[in-house]
Amino acid sequence: MSQDYLNTPSARRGPVGVAVIGAGNISKQYLDNIAVFPDLKVLVIADLFEEAAQARAKEYNIPEWGGVDKALNHPDVELIVNLTIPAAHVEVATAAVKAGKHVWTEKPFSLDRESGLELLKTAQEAGIRLGCAPDTFLGAGIQTARRIIERGDIGTPLTALTMFQTPGPESWHPNPAFLFQHGAGPLFDMGPYYVTALVQAFGSVRKVAAIGSKAKETRVVGSGPKAGEEFAVEVPTHVSAMLQFEGGASSHSVFSFESPLKRAGFVEITGTEGTLVVPDPNYFDGELKLWRADVDSPEVIQATGPAVGRGMGALDMARSLRAGVPHRAPGELAFHVVDTLVSITESAQHGEFVAVESSATQTPALPEDWDPAAATLEATS
């Protein structure tokens, strides 16, 4: 299906009008940035619980607040930032597309292939852009890693090893049950960060093999007002996955809520000439280490480029909309990541390799001097 609309500059000029849907905890991380980016203008914040939207509006000086329809029907809103719970992502994004709004969605893009494909189709037919987190790969850490790899410093990339291991969030999270339900667990909660980073290095995933397990059928809330409450564990809490990419490269990843030994953010990419230790893909910045054969210590490399945090992808999407160029974190990339995660789940269930049918086009690198604080979309007379 044609995506020529991505190469057509928008008719409007000046900062892009934004509405945020979802006033929960993560909205603060976004609003700390998008409320001050000069190329974005946050006009509305909406939530099913309107008092939550009102509180956020007051905190960030947002002029309007209310229910979801307030955001969808606002005439000056061009971009919806969808920060609802994962189960509502597709429903809210579809409603926004039908209202003629472009959509940036917090991860995951969808919880299954069917609804994700339908959303992509609906948006393409309407000429509407979809973008999706994680946008951490646009930060200095992963972008520096990408420049190192593309420069040939590790030779031809061949393999990768990633690990996310923790005891699980129930000890510190005041309401952790949803993190152990369908659409979450360590695979869907943290997997998007790691798989997105791997796709940036190796291209599209072609097939996967995985094993999953669940140590306990129930867990107990460890802190907050619900401390002591027991809840059901619905998904595997340990997943070990092998991925093979186009071109033949491969990776091994562990996603676990079962390890007292924490290894969050562990990413190594090995090529014919060296191994690169990459910053935590859950963050925007970090230190890199480049190991070469016959060298006792690594070369330490500081990440360079912007690393302001969540909202960078939405800003890139807004600037790309005005310029008439593809944005760097499109829905197709996010769907490919979901397709990969679903395939991992199926492989663990059935004990066999599963092919990944979708693909993701490698997105253009972000320039080192890309400045979120610059006003690049000033209105013209």
GUDRENFI-146465 format. One record per atom (N, C-alpha, C, O): x, y, z; residue in one letter. Coordinates in steps of 0.001 Angstrom, whole numbers, plus 500000, padded with zeros to 6 digits. Last residue first. Layout:
N
XYZA/...
// end
This chain:
381
504539533884507536S/503423534749507179S/502957534459505767S/502018535093505285S/505172530878509354T/505553531871508329T/504319532662507936T/503196532162508000T/506118529679512588A/505088529982511602A/505602531030510617A/506353531936510978A/508886527566513174E/508252528864513346E/507256529112512228E/507515528796511067E/510171525148513685L/508875525181512985L/508164526501513208L/506951526527513412L/512375525026515224T/512587524850513793T/511302525011512999T/511332525012511769T/513843525855517981A/512551526179517368A/512736526149515852A/513196527126515261A/515615523407519888A/515589524417518825A/514166524617518322A/513383523670518246A/515681521349521656A/515351522675522204A/515288523760521149A/514952524904521453A/516568519114520286P/515152519185520664P/514729520567521148P/513553520923521062P/518703519007517682D/518504519767518919D/517017519856519270D/516278520596518620D/521209517174516239W/519746517307516313W/519393517887517675W/519747517317518706W/523857516626515937D/523509517989516335D/521999518236516342D/521560519382516439D/523948514006515031E/524470514301516371E/524049515675516858E/523896515882518061E/520952512892513381P/522193513683513396P/522637513997514820P/521811514226515704P/519898509579513455L/519609510915513967L/520915511712514006L/521890511256514604L/519608507549510495A/520262507904511757A/519885509324512162A/519588510165511313A/516528506324509134P/517717507173509040P/518298507478510423P/517560507642511394P/515637502861509787T/515326504286509778T/516603505117509691T/517659504663510129T/515119499992507895Q/516018500712508792Q/515783502207508653Q/515737502745507547Q/511890498590507808T/512928499315507081T/513806500079508064T/513296500741508967T/510919495493508889A/511040496897509286A/512183497523508512A/513314497039508559A/508452492940508241S/509781493531508113S/509744494976508583S/508684495597508663S/506721489833509069S/506804491276508829S/508257491716508698S/509177490958509005S/507011487140509734E/506647487499508367E/506838488981508057E/507089489346506908E/509033484963511281V/508509486322511457V/508277486886510061V/509222487087509298V/508532481535512105A/508949482559511151A/508293483890511485A/507142483937511918A/509612479679514819V/508477480409514248V/509025481487513331V/509888482268513733V/510684476460515908F/510982477745515299F/509703478355514732F/508828477648514234F/508976475061518814E/509471475000517446E/509838476401516966E/509382477400517522E/507293474840521109G/508569474167521031G/509123474032519635G/509687472992519294G/504962476178521683H/504877475006520800H/506200474273520620H/506228473190520035H/505560478301523435Q/504375477467523668Q/504440476147522917Q/504026475112523439Q/507796479484522318A/507889478928523668A/506721477989523968A/506886476996524676A/506658480316519890S/507738479334519885S/507875478676521254S/508050477461521349S/504830482241520801E/504345481034520122E/505408479940520106E/505091478764520289E/506614484173521837T/505611483534522700T/505123482227522096T/505014481219522794T/507959484864519485I/508694484279520607I/507739483544521542I/508023482431521983I/505812485997518101S/506451484797517568S/507276484096518641S/507293482867518703S/505372488253519672V/504316487239519569V/504901485922519065V/504530484852519548V/507803489559519151L/507470489145520512L/506371488082520524L/506434487125521296L/507562490024516362T/508664489228516888T/508352488706518285T/508607487537518579T/505332491696516336D/505291490434515599D/506382489486516107D/506146488288516262D/506425493867517740V/505326493092518326V/505222491722517658V/505046490709518334V/508331494658515803V/508775494261517135V/507694493433517824V/507999492405518429V/506622495329513716H/507593494251513518H/508116493752514860H/508324492551515036H/505294497505514881F/504552496277514612F/505501495102514409F/505224493997514875F/507390499365514976A/506796498899516227A/505995497619516021A/506007496738516881A/507790499710512213L/508868499206513055L/508298498628514344L/508675497532514759L/505282500763511519E/505738499515510905E/506883498888511698E/506939497667511840E/505108503198512855G/504288502077513295G/504746500755512733G/504617499724513393G/508473504620513149P/507142504440512558P/506399503229513129P/506981502368513788P/510606506514513996A/510044505447514831A/508616505145514365A/507659505387515101A/511283508558512224R/512263507519512523R/511745506379513391R/512417505354513500R/509241509622509413H/509765509752510762H/510515508479511153H/510392507449510490H/509756510715506018P/509379509665506980P/509989509928508356P/511120510402508455P/508868514157505317V/509825513050505242V/509376511980506239V/508687512299507208V/507659516710505469G/507261515757504442G/508300514669504217G/508585514296503079G/508051518569507431A/509031518524506342A/508612517606505207A/509144517704504102A/505968518113509243R/506074519417508603R/506979519353507359R/506700520008506355R/506597515454509928L/505289515790509359L/505361517115508610L/504877517228507484L/509056515780511136S/508983515048509867S/507672515319509158S/507630515404507931S/508301517098513485R/509174517785512529R/509124517114511152R/509146517794510126R/506742515012514624A/506150516315514312A/506995517076513288A/506458517635512332A/508660512974514951M/507471512730514131M/506843514056513703M/506454514209512545M/510408514147516735D/510892513798515399D/509717513579514443D/509779513956513272D/508586514268518903L/509124515499518312L/509653515236516906L/509383516009515987L/508191511566519427A/507049512394519052A/507508513695518398A/506886514166517446A/510819510857520139G/510189510260518962G/508996511063518483G/508798511229517279G/511215512319522488M/512061512587521324M/511433512038520047M/511503512674518995M/509685511371524519G/509124512462523732G/509972512805522533G/509509513511521637G/512044510709527050R/510801510364526368R/510177511594525715R/510150512687526281R/515287512335526649G/514321511433527246G/513057511269526421G/513007511641525249G/517551513661525721V/516679514376526651V/515612513485527282V/515078513826528337V/519946513378524268A/519491512312525152A/518507512870526178A/518620512581527369A/521831513969521258P/520765514320522195P/520310513126523018P/520288511997522527P/525398513097521265G/524117513380520644G/523055513675521684G/523343513637522881G/527459510361522273T/527305511752521860T/525984511923521127T/525512511007520453T/528891508318524820A/527840508564523839A/527754510047523524A/527953510889524400A/532290507596525121Q/531138508321525647Q/530134508577524530Q/530499509000523433Q/534016504620525270I/533498505647524360I/532279506295525002I/531336505601525384I/536912502862525970V/535697503430526537V/535271504626525694V/536064505532525436V/538257499945524811E/538211501381524548E/536873501898525069E/535817501421524651E/539148497424527278P/538356498002526192P/538638499477525988P/539177500160526859P/542164495463527648S/541136496360528187S/540396497032527039S/540948497193525950S/543846493765526215D/543439493382527563D/542317494238528132D/541587493784529014D/543577492507522964V/543683493724523774V/543100493419525149V/541998492881525253V/543043490431521238D/544426490603521698D/544644491918522438D/545776492393522531D/540257492008519636A/541066490821519894A/542486491213520314A/543052492188519818A/538559494660521398R/539188494105520203R/540035492894520592R/540475492774521735R/535673496246522602W/536715495252522848W/537237494742521508W/536463494433520603W/534363499168523637L/534722498453522425L/535913497543522716L/537008498006523033L/531647500404525403K/532969499802525496K/533210498955524251K/532375498137523864K/529825503383526243L/530050502209525405L/531469501703525626L/532369502461525986L/527482504870528469E/528870504643528076E/528975503369527248E/528286502387527526E/524492506847527878G/525313505818528483G/526703505741527888G/527045506449526941G/520973507403527105D/522384507786527132D/523198506633527692D/522656505559527955D/518372506635527348F/518734507412526175F/520226507700526074F/520689508196525047F/517243503282528263Y/517613504671528543Y/518153505333527280Y/518364504670526265Y/516919500751527536N/515784501348528227N/516031502820528556N/515148503512529062N/519290499798526572P/518328500312525592P/517056500864526215P/516200501391525504P/522330500625528031D/521004500084528333D/519977500653527360D/519797501870527313D/524994500727525554P/524252501214526718P/522871500580526840P/522321500066525866P/526940497859524502V/526016498948524172V/525297499421525433V/525011498605526309V/530001496771523660V/529062496761524781V/528230498028524676V/528758499137524752V/531141495154520854L/530695496447521370L/529697496226522491L/528671495573522301L/533942493422519716T/532685493338520453T/532369494692521058T/533220495310521698T/535493492876516449G/535413493351517819G/534037493143518422G/533093492743517741G/535506491900513873E/536704492589514346E/536626493046515794E/537612493561516321E/533109490710513248T/534322490009512840T/535582490623513424T/536621489965513477T/531162491498516210G/531403491420514783G/532699490697514495G/533318490135515399G/528680491546518710T/529990491074518276T/530054490986516762T/529141490478516112T/527207493359521203I/527122493063519771I/528528492724519291I/529455493519519448I/525476493147524248E/526751493022523565E/526504492676522099E/525690491806521790E/523760494490526908V/523707494292525455V/525129494251524912V/525896495198525089V/521934494790529748F/523125494113529243F/522954493825527750F/522110493016527365F/519828495877531191G/520569496728530276G/521804496107529689G/522659496825529172G/520029494149534254A/519240494993533359A/520167495803532466A/521169496349532928A/520698492020535962R/521506492309534788R/520692493140533803R/520683492833532611R/520759490966539303K/520202491899538324K/521190492141537190K/522364492428537423K/520056488067540860L/521173488780540254L/520642489660539132L/520134489159538129L/517588486903541301P/518105487831542320P/519311488628541829P/519568489731542313P/515334486448538669S/516746486405539040S/517097487396540151S/516926488602539972S/512855486535537440E/513114485454538387E/514531485451538952E/514892484513539663E/511919487812535216F/511509488369536499F/511824487371537615F/511134487356538635F/513759488107532179S/513410487357533382S/512981488250534530S/513581489293534791S/514913487331529126F/513988488283529749F/513425487598530991F/512692486615530875F/517716486992527120V/517029486506528307V/516184487637528868V/516665488753529062V/518724486232523790S/518214487184524768S/517541486462525920S/516875485445525724S/520962486053521158H/520378485293522263H/519985486289523338H/520807487103523761H/521023486384517564S/521162486901518924S/520535485937519908S/519693485114519549S/522614486541514294S/521737485946515303S/521987486583516662S/523010487229516889S/522707487038510686A/523160487315512051A/522160486762513057A/520997486538512723A/521501486658508146G/522062485528508858G/522583485783510249G/522884484824510959G/520063488349506546G/521514488373506398G/522222487317507207G/523413487081507004G/517665488956509025E/517974488943507603E/519486489098507439E/520107489902508133E/518324487077512051F/517984488276511306F/518233488068509819F/518919487131509411F/517070485059514625Q/517906485132513435Q/517389486258512561Q/516185486392512348Q/517103484727518140L/516583485417516960L/517582485290515822L/518790485400516027L/516135482938520989M/517123483093519926M/516441483729518721M/515345483328518328M/515310483477524410A/514941483543522994A/516162483672522100A/517098484411522404A/513789482699527366S/515079482657526698S/514817482518525213S/514177481558524784S/511948484058529952V/511937483695528535V/513361483764528012V/514053484766528194V/510081483983532812H/511437483816532297H/511330483329530855H/510698482309530579H/507459484132533280T/508272485148533947T/509757484964533650T/510594485700534172T/504615483744531191P/505951483312531594P/506747484454532212P/506715485587531733P/501527484967532744V/502453484828531607V/503790484273532092V/504075484325533289V/500003485321535023E/499338484786533838E/500305484450532696E/499936483721531775E/499790485049538376V/500797485229537328V/500279484542536074V/500129483320536052V/497531486670540625A/497855485579539712A/498937485995538723A/498991487146538288A/498346487904543924F/497758488060542594F/498271486946541686F/499317486352541948F/497814488877547316E/498289487894546355E/497611488120545009E/496437488487544957E/498857491521549453E/497842490953548569E/498485489998547563E/499559490273547027E/501009492676550739G/500472491431551282G/499407490778550423G/499078489610550628G/500133495990549963A/501151495065550446A/500508493853551105A/499590493979551915A/498595498007548983K/498159496638548685K/499150495594549171K/499020494421548824K/499881500395549608P/498607500082550293P/498114498661550045P/497297498154550813P/503439499411549547G/502282500253549254G/501016499774549933G/501059498850550745G/504874496185548642S/504919497537549201S/503645498291548851S/502875497877547984S/504606493655547529G/505558493846548611G/505565495217549238G/506200495411550274G/502199491309546538V/502589492723546524V/503453493006547747V/503089492648548867V/503125488095545469V/502569488916546544V/503098490341546430V/504297490554546247V/502030485687542959R/503035486495543649R/502331487431544628R/501105487547544622R/501403482413541617T/500960483658542248T/502166484382542816T/503192483771543115T/502824480440540406E/501494480729539868E/500913482001540454E/500024482607539856E/506303480673539642K/505212480704540622K/503899481018539923K/503872481778538955K/507941480450537411A/508369479855538668A/507227479731539671A/507191478787540460A/507526479625534171K/506877480422535208K/507180479767536549K/506731478650536806K/509137479912530944S/508774479210532171S/508171480194533168S/508289481411533027S/510015479280527504G/509478480118528568G/509108479295529774G/508799478110529651G/512165479394524763I/511661478589525861I/511177479553526923I/511851480540527217I/512328479838521152A/512284480305522540A/511799479218523487A/511127478266523089A/513311481193518039A/513095479992518838A/513175480402520299A/514009481234520656A/512480482908514974V/512816482884516396V/512621481475516942V/511870480673516387V/513332484692511948K/512743483574512671K/513247483570514099K/514292484143514409K/513913487346511116R/513323486407510162R/512729485171510839R/511724484643510363R/513989490803511838V/514035489439512352V/513328488517511365V/512271488861510837V/515753493343509978S/514535492640510376S/514826491234510898S/515768490570510465S/518891494650511281G/517783494599510341G/516647493728510863G/516591493415512052G/520924494929513177F/520960493776512274F/519885493768511190F/519959492958510265F/520607497296514690A/521948496797514381A/521953495787513248A/522879495776512436A/517890497706514940Q/518716498818514451Q/520099498336514021Q/520697498894513101Q/517161495307516084V/516750495566514702V/517551496718514114V/517860496713512922V/518163495732518664L/518763494697517816L/518403494900516349L/519238494691515469L/516425497750519602A/517857498026519484A/518537497007518574A/519406497380517786A/514012496292519562T/514169497490518727T/515642497816518530T/516066498125517417T/514585494361521499V/514370493937520112V/514516495126519174V/515089494986518094V/514813495983523820Y/515932495177523359Y/515769494777521890Y/516729494852521123Y/512324497270524069Y/513569498039524096Y/514709497258523452Y/515471497795522647Y/510394495155523996P/510452496169522929P/511746496974522909P/512225497328521831P/510874493638526449G/511320493175525147G/511371494234524067G/512310494230523271G/509591494591528710M/510954495051528438M/511460494658527051M/512383495286526534M/506929493670528420D/507211494917529120D/508576495465528738D/508716496659528471D/507005491259527073F/506300492375526436F/506579493702527138F/506475494757526513F/508782489787528857L/508936489806527402L/508280491031526781L/508929491768526039L/508018489984531537P/509301490566531127P/509451490671529618P/510168491547529132P/504502490964531422G/505583490031531698G/506897490630531238G/506898491687530606G/502090491835529060A/503188492344529889A/504157491194530147A/504589490523529210A/500075490655527712G/500551491929527192G/501655492540528008G/502121493638527704G/498537489231530528H/498697489205529074H/499060490597528565H/498435491589528937H/500327490112533605Q/499165489726532819Q/499489489716531331Q/500569490136530917Q/502148491225535203F/502194489768535113F/501007489222534328F/500715488027534375F/501618493848535438L/502897493497534828L/503094491988534688L/504088491534534122L/499319494020536917F/499187494161535466F/500475493790534744F/500439493451533561F/500248493839539604A/499552492703538989A/499513492800537465A/499657491786536782A/501492495882541096P/502257495187540059P/501494494137539268P/502054493580538324P/501354498472542628N/500226497793541974N/500764496961540807N/500519497299539648N/503728499449543692P/502547499392544570P/501358498662543964P/500445498268544689P/506820497805543310H/505708498446542615H/504436498337543471H/504101497245543930H/508635496294544806W/508667497753544922W/507474498449544282W/507142499570544666W/508135493608544430S/508672494029545723S/508584495538545916S/508472496017547044S/507321493152541829E/506288493140542873E/506807493624544227E/506015494011545086E/509074493032539666P/508721494349540196P/507777494332541392P/507457495394541926P/511877490719539767G/510489491060539476G/510093492334540189G/510695492692541201G/514553490304540022P/513664489431540796P/512192489627540447P/511355488794540792P/515840490475536608T/515565491066537917T/514728490072538715T/514237489094538150T/517459490783533576Q/517180489867534672Q/516982490658535963Q/517859491423536365Q/518016490851530366F/517255491645531330F/516822490674532419F/515933489848532213F/520587490693528012M/520000490140529229M/519230491210529976M/519716492320530191M/521865489698524840T/521193490685525683T/520589489988526886T/520136488846526800T/524234489379522359L/523763488790523607L/523122489897524422L/523751490925524675L/524704488784518859A/524445489669519994A/523969488850521186A/523383487778521036A/526728488520515853T/525918487984516945T/525677489050518000T/526351490079518034T/527835490047513665L/527488488632513547L/526502488151514592L/525543487452514266L/528778492829511718P/528068492344512905P/527574490911512695P/526968490602511669P/531976493147510397T/530617492742510059T/529907492230511312T/530388491277511926T/533766495443512465G/533682494599511282G/532223494306510942G/531345495135511179G/533588497299514374I/533575495911514849I/533538494935513668I/533305493741513854I/533771499629512833D/534728499445513928D/534719498034514498D/535726497595515054D/532199500518510732G/532981499305510537G/533937498985511666G/534831498157511495G/530369502466510871R/531718502898510504R/532630501696510274R/533706501832509692R/528218501148511889E/528164501520510476E/529528501997509965E/529803501937508767E/529042500938514582I/528848499735513770I/528897500079512286I/529547499380511509I/529112503632515341I/530309502799515486I/530206501572514586I/531167501209513908I/526454504397514923R/527516505034514137R/528801504203514176R/529497504083513167R/525169502772516844R/524886502595515427R/525968503209514558R/526366502612513558R/526172503841519191A/526461502451518842A/526235502206517356A/527017501518516701A/524953506342519024T/526413506248518977T/526836504835518614T/527756504647517818T/522283505520519261Q/522718506183518032Q/524241506179517909Q/524769506029516807Q/522227504490521840I/522041503574520715I/522487504217519407I/523016503530518533I/522918506986523296G/523524505685523508G/523443504776522302G/524471504333521789G/521324509198522533A/522754509199522234A/523374507814522341A/524268507485521561A/518128507986521250G/519015508656522184G/520478508451521845G/520827507640520987G/516591506413519705L/516978507691519124L/517938508465520024L/518497509481519611L/515907504329521311F/516941504066520305F/517354505334519557F/518361505331518850F/513795505295522814T/515116505281523434T/516219505045522403T/517346505504522591T/511293505144521951D/512143506071521204D/513518506184521838D/514315507045521467D/509432502092521781P/510381502981522447P/511098503914521486P/511459503537520371P/506667504183520693A/507803503909521552A/508207502434521395A/507409501621520928A/505575505042517403C/505449504247518628C/506769504167519369C/507841504093518768C/503323506514515002G/504640506359515606G/504493505648516926G/503412505642517515G/501601506924511993L/501648506255513281L/503098506198513743L/503993505872512964L/499901509300509942R/501134508747510478R/500900508055511819R/500126508518512657R/497407508773507485I/497745509226508830I/499025508540509295I/499213507345509069I/495886508078505260G/497023508982505096G/497493509574506411G/497925510726506464G/493951506192505490A/493559507565505841A/494689508563505617A/494484509767505766A/495315503909504852E/494193504298503994E/493768505737504243E/493287506420503339E/497071503867507033Q/497585504065505680Q/496478504511504738Q/496687505400503912Q/495302503380509185A/496074504615509132A/496585504895507722A/496537506037507264A/494282500837508544T/493369501973508715T/494120503293508581T/493633504223507938T/496653499303508564K/495850499442507344K/494951500665507417K/494868501440506464K/497447499499511256L/498327499966510181L/497534500223508904L/497724501244508244L/495206498262512466L/495514499666512747L/496418500242511667L/496186501359511204L/495463495679511464E/494267496453511134E/494495497942511381E/494037498783510607E/497882494903512652L/497782495012511191L/496580495851510778L/496671496648509845L/497073494911515375G/498145495783514903G/498099495985513401G/498258497107512919G/495139492934515471S/494735494318515730S/495804495300515261S/495482496395514801S/496800490686514746E/495583491041514016E/495200492500514220E/494963493223513252E/498953490356516533R/499189490733515140R/497939491309514487R/498010492302513763R/498659491930519792D/498563490796518876D/498776491302517453D/498779492507517199D/498824494225521163L/499086493009521921L/499031491765521051L/499325490665521519L/500689497029519803S/499467496242519968S/499833495018520796S/501006494793521097S/502938498520520580F/502062499011519523F/500698498344519597F/499669499008519471F/503473498658524185P/503647498085522857P/502614498635521870P/501563499142522263P/504658502103523989K/504761500685523651K/503914499848524617K/503661500276525744K/502597504956523200E/503546504286524075E/503546502791523751E/502536502265523285E/502189506423520008T/501689505522521043T/502834505019521905T/503909504695521401T/501141509127518124W/502316508532518759W/501823507719519950W/501120508248520812W/499238509801515288V/499284509172516610V/500687508699516961V/501328507973516202V/497233512327513669H/498398511462513692H/498590510964515125H/498159511621516073H/493697512449513233K/494886512841513989K/496012511829513779K/495770510624513720K/491173511866512239G/492103512608511395G/493361513066512096G/494035513978511617G/489596510202513621A/489352511632513848A/490319512502513048A/490294513728513159A/490701507811512997K/489398508111512395K/488998509564512604K/488170510100511868K/492954508025514660V/493110507985513199V/491806508369512521V/491801509161511578V/491689507877517165A/492403509092516773A/492600509157515265A/492433510215514658A/490675505284517124A/489750506408517253A/490415507713516825A/489780508558516195A/493119503913517019T/492162503809515915T/491166504956515946T/490849505535514907T/494216504558519520A/494903504971518291A/493963504935517099A/494001505830516254A/492369503317521230V/492518504772521262V/493195505270519989V/492793506294519436V/492726500604520466E/491403501238520459E/491514502755520397E/490831503401519602E/495476500156520906V/494924500079519553V/493573500790519474V/493310501507518508V/495714500604523775H/496517501316522775H/495869501326521396H/495726502384520785H/494531499256525818A/493719500275525143A/494467500964524006A/493901501829523337A/496396497586526916A/495202496970526354A/494341497953525580A/493509497542524771A/498329499412527994P/498580498649526766P/497331498062526121P/497223498046524895P/496746502555528934I/497270501238529288I/497425500408528014I/496723500667527037I/497795505584527142T/496843504738527850T/497494503409528235T/498653503163527903T/499037507587525747L/499714507036526923L/498763506210527775L/498913506146528995L/499460508947522778N/498601507932523381N/499346507224524506N/500188506363524253N/499287511965521517V/500267511157522236V/499486510218523144V/498920510640524153V/498183513073518423I/497767512496519693I/498935511707520270I/499513510867519580I/498460515931516495L/499159514734516954L/498641514330518329L/498653515120519272L/496917518158516015E/497335517335514865E/497900515996515290E/497831515025514536E/494505520278517262V/495363519134517586V/495646518342516316V/494723517908515627V/492662522149516639D/494062522526516477D/495039521410516840D/496254521581516736D/490119521102517218P/490474521424515829P/491954521743515608P/492444521616514486P/489433518284519133H/490031519619519172H/490542519982517776H/491330519228517205H/488489515724519311N/487690516696518560N/488296518093518525N/487709518998517932N/490206514244520909L/489957513804519533L/489276514871518691L/489469514914517476L/490123515571523397A/491357515529522614A/491078515221521151A/491641515853520257A/487485515194524137K/488031516555524155K/489291516632523307K/489514517609522591K/487191512463524213D/486605513195523089D/487125514621522999D/487197515192521911D/488335511815526710V/489035511487525468V/488501512284524286V/489278512734523443V/487734514621528980G/487668513244528531G/488332513063527176G/488824514017526573G/490108517217529929G/488785516605529937G/488854515136529534G/489880514479529712G/491616520461529352W/491649519101529861W/490225518541529827W/489257519293529711W/493738523118528194E/492459522414528226E/492648520983528720E/493703520379528530E/496352524272528563P/495149525113528598P/493828524366528720P/492878524904529287P/498743523334530907I/498083522940529665I/496704523594529638I/495956523476530608I/500603523568533005N/500037524759532372N/499458524447530995N/499657525198530040N/501318521343534396Y/502125521694533224Y/501559522875532427Y/501993523141531306Y/499508521196536515E/500935521024536790E/501794521533535638E/502869522089535862E/497026521409535270K/497460522463536186K/498966522403536392K/499629523438536438K/497026519006533870A/496905520277533151A/497389521437534013A/498079522336533531A/497104517142535946R/498259517265535051R/498219518589534285R/499255519219534075R/494538517623537036A/495728517807537861A/496976517967536993A/497814518826537267A/492883516953534866Q/492870518314535405Q/494127518596536224Q/494712519674536122Q/493371514236534637A/493743515139533543A/493812516574534040A/494715517321533664A/492237513412537028A/493671513175536796A/494178514081535681A/495278514628535766A/489601514068536614E/490313514780537666E/491821514577537545E/492599515458537911E/488781512306534648E/489032513689534262E/489752514481535337E/490439515456535032E/489602509372533744F/489411510022535045F/489783511493534868F/490955511865534934F/490241509098531102L/488927508620531541L/488572509197532908L/487408509475533198L/491813512117529934D/491865510846530651D/490434510421530973D/489536511254531101D/493892514544528276A/492617513856528489A/492836512548529230A/493909511949529160A/495062517757527607I/495351516462528200I/494031515827528606I/493167516475529197I/495907520014524966V/494884519283525730V/495538518089526404V/496453517478525852V/498122521212523796L/496879521984523916L/495873521357524862L/495078522058525489L/501421521622523446V/500460520744524111V/499213521563524454V/499249522472525283V/503223522023520725K/502362522857521556K/501273521965522160K/500318521596521477K/506590521754519583L/505324521129519967L/504543522101520844L/505116522888521597L/508879523145519268D/508212522708518044D/506915521950518312D/506221521550517377D/509912523594521835P/509262524704521129P/508535524290519851P/507655525018519390P/509313521511524547F/509871521535523198F/509182522643522401F/507956522629522300F/507819521484526851V/508769522586526704V/509460522585525344V/510134523559525007V/506202519304526820A/505570520567527207A/506513521750527046A/506074522899527097A/507878517209526293I/507086517736525180I/506390519043525535I/506027519811524644I/509200516865528916N/509888517225527677N/508977517888526664N/509252519001526216N/507408516365530883D/508615517089531265D/509368517579530034D/510086518578530091D/505642514706529566L/505343516132529632L/506515516959530111L/506612518141529779L/506810512117529861Y/506640512743528543Y/506506514254528662Y/507174515000527945Y/506731511773532626Q/508013511643531925Q/507941512287530537Q/508896512924530093Q/503986512085533069K/504918513071533635K/506260513009532918K/506865514042532630K/502886509848531930S/502617511143531302S/503567512210531829S/503914513142531103S/503378507694533533I/504308507919532429I/504073509264531743I/504957509767531051I/501236507769535404N/502608508055535813N/503514508415534644N/504325509335534745N/498426509165533484G/499055508339534510G/500506508698534741G/500969509767534343G/496727510275531655A/497376511176532611A/498035510408533751A/498187510934534854A/495824510047528440G/496408509226529489G/497227510084530426G/498295510572530056G/496629511751525664I/495554510934526217I/496183509939527173I/496977509090526769I/497543514951524712V/497970513757525428V/496736513041525948V/495890513652526600V/497771516660521676A/496920516278522805A/497474515006523404A/497837514080522678A/499404519314519955V/499449517983520559V/498363517851521619V/498073518792522358V/500333521052517037G/499418520947518163G/499295519513518644G/499104518598517842G/503545522027516118V/502491521027515928V/501648520926517196V/502178520739518291V/504516525368515176P/504548524222516085P/503340523311515898P/502249523771515560P/504183526169511603G/504372526463513013G/504392525210513864G/504296524102513336G/501567525208509280R/502904525686509609R/502975525948511116R/501957525949511808R/499807522781507263R/499934523718508380R/501386524105508595R/502306523419508149R/500198520871505332A/499737522190504900A/499890523225506008A/500082524409505732A/503179518875505427S/501847519225505916S/501492520644505491S/502361521497505315S/504815517443502565P/504811518350503721P/503391518702504134P/502502518813503289P/504961514117501726T/504242515350501420T/504235516257502639T/503688515869503672T/505847511629502274N/506766512518501570N/506104513825501139N/506627514546500290N/503788510242503324L/504902510522504213L/505898511501503593L/506693512122504299L/502112509724501213Y/501754510855502067Y/502888511204503039Y/502953512332503528Y/502949507383500058D/503439508632499477D/503149509831500368D/503848510842500298D/502638504720500613Q/502829505633501742Q/503396506960501255Q/504211507588501931Q/500530502220499200S/501357503409499042S/501434504213500336S/500446504368501054S/500848498810500000M/500000500000500000M/500887501244500000M/501882501303500723M/
// end
